């Protein structure tokens, strides 16, 4: 049987209480010993002296009185020591209980910065690197630990920002040579005196340039979605999804898929271009990986204060790990149709980044019957009441 491990607060409380009880018990023993030394017992009277003295008295009453005084004094001493011991033990129990309770409170106050650090570390993510602990208090070890963690978060934030800037700048810089390569390929393809070999090379270069441009566009979208929203407006998510899905109807028909759309009421605050990219990536991904003759279903609604976008498609049964792996950059799904250009594995990574930038979340699951269901939850905003005429 696995017993739960005691918390450090409980261990500190038991340590404080144990030390207090040990020190109090030692003090009680010393007090009892000193009191016993102070209350010295009377010496028992010498029988010979008692007998001689009793001969001078009638009936020996004086001798018996000394015996009685001796017994009474010793009983009084024993009673006093016993009362002191009993009362000291009661006081020890009461003060120990108070010390343990006080130790529990003090340990909680001492460890409160640790709880604050733990809660912050548990909630820390790439989107919250700008938040700091800002521990208040004396410059002790806990304050130093909090300041060290704040410094580490600052360095991580700078590193992530530099990485995003590099991806964006590199993507922008790649556009110019790609445009030159595209132009050269177009010239080779349209030249009257071009040989068949030159035309094949031009077509191959054009195909490579197209893939490179899609990769650059994906990197730019991923870099922007991971940064702060540039603009935010009230958007009708159902209307936005309807517009994006409408542009994908022809692709679904060409793939031999049934595209179903169910639009409820959902209003969000966000960047329209990024949200269109999110919806477009989800629908394109579903069309890409759904076998011919299958179906793709897109629905929008509101659940428990959240705007919910759900994109489901038929297909083979996937492993449970798909729920996390597919959202990593350059992770490609399995089972795309032959003849379809493979993606770069950035589509769902962009979806996750856009959702996080809008303070939302995204999850993927594979039902027992197969296929994939991707659910995006965004904070919903209340729809303003219609103006009365």
Secondary structure, 3 states (H helix, E strand, C coil): CCCCCCCHHHHHHHHHHHHHHHHHHHHHHHHHHHHHHHCCCCCCCCHHHHHHHHHCCHHHHHHHHHHHHHHHHHHHHHHHHHHHHHHHHHHHHHHHHHHHHHHHHHHHHHHHHHHHHHHHHHHCCHHHCCCCCCCCCCCCHHHHHHHHHHHHHHHHHHHHHHHHHHHHHHHHHHHHHHHHHHHHHHHHHHCCCCCHHHHHHHHHHHHHHHHHHHHHHHHHHHHHHCCCCCCCEEEEHHHHHHHHHHCCHHHHHHCCCEEEEEECCCEEEECHHHHHHHHHHHHHHHHHHCCCCCEEEEEEEEECCEEEEEEEECCCCCCCCHHHHCCCCCCCCCCCCCCCCCCCCCHHHHHHHHHHHCCCEEEEECCCCCCEEEEEEEEECCCCCCCCC
